[in-house]
């Protein structure tokens, strides 16, 4: 369960970055990396390339990032988060 949560957390953070860029808020992406950069690097090397995304001219067509800008990726993330919470709440017993 913890591994699943960690993967979902990473995907939600990537979604935030993508949404900020799509909204023209590159400043928020730079701020995000300033606040969270060290923690992200400790979580794994798969974040290293993401530090460049605010400076990539067109990240939505860049081969390394374009999947994260697709509606399919967003919908898959949304479904995964929904299923995760469903599992959590279905396993919760109210006293």
N, C-alpha and C positions, 0 to 999 in steps of 0.2 A: 504494500500500500504506500509506503514511504517513497519507493522508487517511482511509482506512478505519479505521486504528488510532485516530486522533484521535476519530472519531465513536463507535467502540466504547468508548473510554475515557470519553467523556462519558455514554454510556448506562449503563455500569457504575457510574459515580459517582451517577447519578440513581437507579439500582436500590438502591444502598447507602442513600441518603436515604429512599427509600420504605420499605425494609425496616426501617430504624431507627424511622420513624414508626409503622409497623404493629406494631412490637414495644413501643411506648410509650416509646421512648428519644429524645424530643425533645431532651434534653440532648446526645446524641451528634451530632444534626444541627447544633445551635448550635455545638458544638465543631468539627465538620467545617468549617463556614463560617469560623470563627475561624482555623483553621489553613490553609485552602485558598482563602479568599475572594479574595484579591488575584490569585492565579494564574488562578482561574476567570474573573474579570472581564477579564483580559488575553486569555483565549481567545475571548471573544465576548460580545456583549450578550444572547445567548439564555439566559445564566445569571442575568441581573438579577432576573427574577421569582422565581427559586428562593430568593433570600435571604429572601423573605417566607414561605416554606412552613412554617417552624416555628410561625408565628403565625396561620396560616390555621386557622379552627376545624375544618373538615372537608375537608382537601385531597383526599380520595378522591372527593368529589363536585364539587369545584371544576372548572369547565370547562377551566381552564388546566392542571390536573394530573391529572385523573381517568384519562386514558389510561395514565399511568405506574403506576397502581394496578391495572390490568386484568391478568388472567391471560394474555390474548393478547399483550400487550406484553412481558411477562416471557418467555413462550415464544419469541417472535420474537427477543428479545435473546439468549436461551440458544442458539438455533439459529445466530444470526449469530456469536456467539463461538466456537461449536464449528466452524463452517465456516472462520472466520478461522484458527484454530489448525490445522485440517486442511490448509489451503493452505500455511501456514508449514512444517509438518512434512513435507508431501509434496514440497516444494521443497528440503528439506534433504538434503544428501548426507553420509553417514557415511563417514569415511575409515578 
